[in-house]
Amino acid sequence: MKIPMLISTLLMLFFLSSSAHAGDDYKVIFETMDCSGNTGFATVGADEIYKMNNGDCTDPNDPAKRLKQLLVHDGSGSYKVYNLTQDEARNVMMELKEYMKSRKGILDRSEAVIISH
């Protein structure tokens, strides 16, 4: 009788722990551009973003503007750097502000608890 109880308890713990990880962090998708004009896309977690800086080079499509650098925590104590156009940097900042406003709204409207790991 103890073995079936143990197995069912272990299965329940497994499913609860796996469902807790199913709700991944909010992801931000953006277009990147390097100093020579090559473009690409990147996806990062909103909570991994550290800050936005001025970049080291100008925008190849608009030499009057500088590229921006997005610094993202890489998990080892340093940062991964993404270059973005000023317009794309503005879009990322607006998306992050909307996301944080939504999180705050949830807390203001209910007794919900946001758990981040």
Beta strands, then each sheet from edge to edge (+ up, - down):
strand 1: 27-33
strand 2: 39-45
strand 3: 49-59
strand 4: 62-73
strand 5: 79-84
sheet 1: 1+ 2-
sheet 2: 3+ 4- 5+
end
